[in-house]
Amino acid sequence: MFSEWWSHFLLDALALLVALALDRLLPEPPNAIHPVVWMGRATSWLARFAPKPPAGAFLYGCAVVVLLVGASGFLAWLAMTGLVALGPVPYVLLGALILRTTFTVRGLSAAGAATRRALEGNRLDDARESLRSLVSRDAATLTPHLVAAAAVESVAENTTDSYISPWLAFAILGVPGAVAYRAVNTLDSMLGYRGPNEYFGKAAARLDDVVNFVPARISAFLLLVSGALMRLPAARAWRGMLRDRHLTASPNAGLTMGAAAHLLGTELEKPGHYRLGEGLRQPEPGDIRLAVRLSEHTAVLAVLAALALLAARHAVMA
């Protein structure tokens, strides 16, 4: 029984480690074969048929969430079931390729670094443009401090969305779980906003809040641990995070962004919405660099946590 447990754990652990190597060494897969792009196109197509709000749009949005999340997870399950039959090497290598499309550490770091370099070079328009890969807000009128704040906020918040949530989903439910999580997050990123499509996207937004509830708290905790290891003021950040966590509309984002604000000692403001770490100094380009380092340290701890959870799952199933 031990050897069977160990072999199953080893295959999944290797798939995760290979996927991490792919993320570090290779660019994003081309759009033609990227599952997240397919999810986005399917969402856009289905959105064309949304009925008028509120009730009809909300119910249709619920159906779209069930359809796309269920289909994504089911197709991933079919693929992994087929790979099991092909043997351990295809299972690890091709499973890693699929898993790789559900997360990115390198992409988040690169996006933050691009904004930092533009600010350091006094290229404000370029910095505002680079924010499009990090946040959805209108950056056209943001000052350099607000651009830096937006970049730091996004790097901190996306420790949850970009890698911790999909890794935890993989540890609990395998590759299908990670793919299903990415479908939920994609739907939220495309539909979960106030405006004409608010009722259509409400189910996606609420489901994203639910599935990220525990991972966001794990992310915030790991950010604080990473900060302590980097000799940042983790105790002060803990207190500040608890004070500021309810300032954001999201029940999850205030934790990770609040932790980052107080670890870095900077005020993170989204004008008209929230101000985390009020009274601290204004953020500078160097704070983006530190936020990226903090995120990458957090990723290391998160991998270890995912492997421990994966081992526990296989032990229970043995």
C-alpha positions as CSV (number, residue, x, y, z in Angstrom):
1,M,0.0,0.0,0.0
2,F,2.9,2.4,0.8
3,S,4.5,1.8,-2.6
4,E,1.2,2.5,-4.4
5,W,0.6,5.6,-2.4
6,W,4.1,6.8,-3.0
7,S,4.0,6.1,-6.8
8,H,0.8,8.1,-7.2
9,F,2.1,11.0,-5.2
10,L,5.4,11.0,-7.1
11,L,3.7,11.2,-10.5
12,D,1.5,14.2,-9.4
13,A,4.4,15.9,-7.7
14,L,6.6,15.5,-10.8
15,A,3.8,16.9,-12.9
16,L,3.6,20.0,-10.7
17,L,7.4,20.4,-10.7
18,V,7.7,20.0,-14.5
19,A,4.8,22.5,-14.9
20,L,6.8,25.0,-12.7
21,A,9.9,24.5,-14.9
22,L,7.8,25.1,-18.0
23,D,6.5,28.3,-16.5
24,R,9.9,29.5,-15.6
25,L,11.7,28.6,-18.9
26,L,9.0,29.0,-21.6
27,P,6.6,31.7,-22.7
28,E,2.9,31.3,-22.5
29,P,1.5,28.8,-25.0
30,P,0.2,30.3,-28.3
31,N,-3.5,31.4,-28.2
32,A,-4.5,28.7,-30.7
33,I,-3.8,25.9,-28.1
34,H,-4.2,27.8,-24.9
35,P,-7.2,26.5,-22.9
36,V,-7.8,29.8,-21.1
37,V,-8.1,31.5,-24.5
38,W,-10.7,28.9,-25.5
39,M,-12.6,29.6,-22.2
40,G,-12.5,33.3,-22.9
41,R,-13.8,32.9,-26.5
42,A,-16.6,30.6,-25.3
43,T,-17.5,33.1,-22.6
44,S,-17.6,35.9,-25.2
45,W,-19.8,33.9,-27.6
46,L,-22.3,32.9,-24.9
47,A,-22.5,36.4,-23.6
48,R,-24.0,37.5,-26.9
49,F,-27.2,35.6,-26.0
50,A,-27.6,36.9,-22.5
51,P,-31.2,38.0,-21.8
52,K,-32.2,41.4,-20.3
53,P,-31.5,41.9,-16.6
54,P,-32.1,41.2,-13.9
55,A,-33.7,37.8,-13.4
56,G,-33.2,36.3,-16.9
57,A,-29.6,37.6,-17.1
58,F,-28.8,36.2,-13.6
59,L,-30.2,32.7,-14.3
60,Y,-28.5,32.6,-17.7
61,G,-25.2,33.6,-16.0
62,C,-25.6,30.7,-13.6
63,A,-26.2,28.3,-16.5
64,V,-23.1,29.6,-18.3
65,V,-20.9,29.2,-15.1
66,V,-22.2,25.6,-14.7
67,L,-21.7,24.8,-18.3
68,L,-18.2,26.2,-18.8
69,V,-16.7,25.2,-15.4
70,G,-18.2,21.7,-15.7
71,A,-17.1,21.3,-19.3
72,S,-13.6,22.5,-18.6
73,G,-13.2,20.1,-15.6
74,F,-14.7,17.2,-17.5
75,L,-12.5,17.6,-20.6
76,A,-9.5,17.8,-18.3
77,W,-10.6,14.7,-16.5
78,L,-11.0,12.8,-19.8
79,A,-7.5,13.9,-20.9
80,M,-5.9,12.8,-17.7
81,T,-7.7,9.5,-17.7
82,G,-6.4,8.9,-21.2
83,L,-2.9,9.8,-20.1
84,V,-3.0,7.3,-17.2
85,A,-3.6,4.6,-19.7
86,L,-0.6,5.7,-21.8
87,G,1.8,5.4,-18.9
88,P,3.7,7.5,-16.3
89,V,5.9,9.5,-18.7
90,P,3.0,10.8,-20.9
91,Y,1.0,11.4,-17.7
92,V,3.7,13.5,-16.2
93,L,4.8,15.4,-19.3
94,L,1.4,16.1,-20.9
95,G,-0.3,16.5,-17.6
96,A,2.3,19.2,-16.8
97,L,1.6,20.9,-20.1
98,I,-2.1,21.2,-19.2
99,L,-1.4,22.2,-15.6
100,R,1.0,24.9,-16.8
101,T,-1.8,26.7,-18.6
102,T,-3.7,27.2,-15.3
103,F,-1.1,29.3,-13.4
104,T,1.8,31.6,-13.9
105,V,4.5,32.9,-11.6
106,R,6.8,34.2,-14.2
107,G,4.1,36.1,-16.0
108,L,3.0,37.9,-12.9
109,S,6.7,38.9,-12.1
110,A,7.3,40.0,-15.7
111,A,4.2,42.2,-15.8
112,G,5.2,43.9,-12.5
113,A,8.8,44.3,-13.7
114,A,7.6,45.9,-17.0
115,T,5.7,48.6,-15.1
116,R,8.6,49.2,-12.8
117,R,11.1,49.7,-15.6
118,A,8.8,52.1,-17.4
119,L,8.4,54.2,-14.2
120,E,12.1,54.1,-13.5
121,G,12.7,55.4,-17.1
122,N,10.2,58.2,-16.6
123,R,8.0,56.7,-19.3
124,L,4.6,57.3,-17.6
125,D,2.5,56.5,-20.6
126,D,4.3,53.2,-21.1
127,A,3.9,52.4,-17.4
128,R,0.1,53.1,-17.7
129,E,-0.1,50.9,-20.7
130,S,1.8,48.0,-19.0
131,L,-0.8,48.1,-16.2
132,R,-3.3,46.6,-18.7
133,S,-1.7,43.2,-18.1
134,L,-2.1,43.6,-14.3
135,V,-5.4,45.5,-13.6
136,S,-8.6,46.3,-15.3
137,R,-8.9,49.9,-14.1
138,D,-8.6,52.9,-16.3
139,A,-5.0,54.0,-15.9
140,A,-5.1,57.0,-18.3
141,T,-5.0,59.6,-15.5
142,L,-3.0,57.8,-12.9
143,T,0.0,59.6,-11.3
144,P,3.3,57.7,-11.0
145,H,2.6,56.9,-7.4
146,L,-0.9,55.5,-8.3
147,V,0.6,53.5,-11.1
148,A,3.1,52.0,-8.6
149,A,0.4,51.4,-6.1
150,A,-1.8,49.6,-8.7
151,A,1.2,47.4,-9.7
152,V,2.0,46.4,-6.1
153,E,-1.7,45.8,-5.4
154,S,-2.1,43.5,-8.4
155,V,1.1,41.5,-7.7
156,A,-0.1,40.9,-4.1
157,E,-3.7,40.1,-5.0
158,N,-2.7,37.8,-7.8
159,T,-0.6,35.6,-5.6
160,T,-4.0,34.0,-5.0
161,D,-5.4,34.0,-8.5
162,S,-2.3,33.4,-10.5
163,Y,-0.8,30.4,-8.7
164,I,-1.9,29.6,-5.1
165,S,-5.5,28.8,-5.9
166,P,-4.8,26.6,-8.9
167,W,-2.0,24.8,-7.0
168,L,-4.3,24.1,-4.1
169,A,-7.0,23.0,-6.5
170,F,-4.5,20.6,-8.2
171,A,-3.4,19.2,-4.8
172,I,-7.0,18.4,-3.9
173,L,-8.6,17.5,-7.2
174,G,-5.8,17.0,-9.6
175,V,-5.4,18.7,-13.0
176,P,-9.2,18.8,-13.6
177,G,-9.5,20.8,-10.4
178,A,-6.9,23.3,-11.5
179,V,-8.5,23.6,-14.9
180,A,-12.0,24.1,-13.4
181,Y,-10.6,26.8,-11.1
182,R,-9.1,28.6,-14.0
183,A,-12.5,28.5,-15.7
184,V,-14.1,30.1,-12.7
185,N,-11.4,32.8,-12.5
186,T,-11.6,33.5,-16.3
187,L,-15.4,33.9,-16.1
188,D,-15.0,36.3,-13.1
189,S,-12.3,38.4,-14.9
190,M,-14.5,38.8,-18.0
191,L,-17.9,39.1,-16.5
192,G,-17.6,40.0,-12.8
193,Y,-18.0,43.8,-13.0
194,R,-20.6,46.3,-12.3
195,G,-22.3,47.8,-15.3
196,P,-24.6,46.5,-18.1
197,N,-23.6,42.9,-17.6
198,E,-23.6,43.0,-13.8
199,Y,-26.5,40.5,-13.3
200,F,-25.1,38.2,-16.0
201,G,-21.7,38.1,-14.3
202,K,-23.0,38.0,-10.7
203,A,-22.8,34.2,-10.4
204,A,-19.3,34.1,-11.7
205,A,-18.2,36.9,-9.3
206,R,-19.8,35.2,-6.3
207,L,-18.4,31.8,-7.2
208,D,-14.9,33.3,-7.6
209,D,-15.2,34.9,-4.1
210,V,-16.2,31.5,-2.7
211,V,-13.5,29.3,-4.3
212,N,-10.8,31.9,-3.4
213,F,-12.0,32.4,0.2
214,V,-9.6,29.9,1.8
215,P,-6.7,30.3,-0.7
216,A,-6.7,34.1,-0.2
217,R,-6.2,33.6,3.5
218,I,-3.4,31.1,2.9
219,S,-1.9,33.6,0.4
220,A,-2.0,36.4,3.0
221,F,-0.4,34.2,5.6
222,L,2.3,33.0,3.2
223,L,3.0,36.7,2.2
224,L,3.5,37.5,5.9
225,V,5.8,34.5,6.4
226,S,7.8,35.5,3.3
227,G,8.0,39.0,4.6
228,A,9.3,37.8,7.9
229,L,12.0,35.7,6.1
230,M,12.9,38.8,4.1
231,R,13.2,40.8,7.4
232,L,10.2,43.0,6.6
233,P,8.0,44.1,9.5
234,A,5.6,41.1,9.5
235,A,4.1,41.8,13.0
236,R,3.2,45.3,11.9
237,A,1.8,44.0,8.6
238,W,-0.4,41.4,10.5
239,R,-2.0,44.2,12.5
240,G,-2.4,46.5,9.5
241,M,-3.8,43.7,7.4
242,L,-6.5,42.9,10.0
243,R,-7.3,46.6,10.2
244,D,-7.6,47.1,6.4
245,R,-9.0,43.8,5.2
246,H,-12.6,45.0,5.0
247,L,-11.8,48.2,3.0
248,T,-12.1,46.5,-0.4
249,A,-15.3,45.4,-2.1
250,S,-13.8,42.0,-2.5
251,P,-13.9,39.8,0.6
252,N,-10.5,38.4,-0.3
253,A,-8.4,41.1,-2.0
254,G,-8.1,43.2,1.1
255,L,-6.1,40.5,2.9
256,T,-3.3,40.1,0.4
257,M,-3.1,43.7,-0.6
258,G,-3.3,44.9,3.0
259,A,-0.5,42.5,3.9
260,A,1.7,43.9,1.1
261,A,0.9,47.5,1.9
262,H,2.1,47.1,5.5
263,L,5.0,44.8,4.7
264,L,6.3,47.4,2.3
265,G,5.3,50.4,4.4
266,T,3.4,52.0,1.5
267,E,-0.1,53.4,1.1
268,L,-2.0,51.6,-1.7
269,E,-4.9,53.7,-3.0
270,K,-7.5,53.1,-5.7
271,P,-9.1,56.5,-5.9
272,G,-12.7,56.5,-5.0
273,H,-12.6,52.9,-3.7
274,Y,-10.1,52.3,-0.9
275,R,-6.8,53.4,0.7
276,L,-4.8,50.6,2.4
277,G,-2.1,51.6,4.8
278,E,-3.4,55.1,5.1
279,G,-0.8,57.5,6.3
280,L,2.2,55.5,5.1
281,R,4.5,56.8,2.4
282,Q,3.6,56.9,-1.3
283,P,4.8,53.9,-3.3
284,E,7.8,54.1,-5.6
285,P,9.1,51.9,-8.5
286,G,11.4,50.1,-6.1
287,D,8.3,48.9,-4.2
288,I,7.2,47.0,-7.2
289,R,10.5,45.2,-7.3
290,L,10.1,44.3,-3.6
291,A,6.5,43.2,-4.2
292,V,7.7,40.9,-7.0
293,R,10.4,39.4,-4.7
294,L,7.8,38.9,-2.0
295,S,5.5,37.2,-4.5
296,E,8.3,34.9,-5.7
297,H,9.3,33.9,-2.1
298,T,5.6,33.3,-1.5
299,A,5.5,31.0,-4.5
300,V,8.2,28.8,-3.1
301,L,6.3,28.4,0.2
302,A,3.1,27.8,-1.7
303,V,4.7,24.9,-3.7
304,L,5.8,23.3,-0.5
305,A,2.3,23.7,0.9
306,A,0.7,22.2,-2.3
307,L,3.1,19.2,-2.2
308,A,2.3,18.6,1.5
309,L,-1.5,18.7,0.7
310,L,-1.0,16.5,-2.3
311,A,0.8,13.9,-0.1
312,A,-2.0,14.0,2.4
313,R,-4.6,13.5,-0.2
314,H,-2.8,10.4,-1.7
315,A,-2.2,9.1,1.8
316,V,-5.9,9.3,2.6
317,M,-6.9,7.7,-0.7
318,A,-4.4,4.8,-0.3
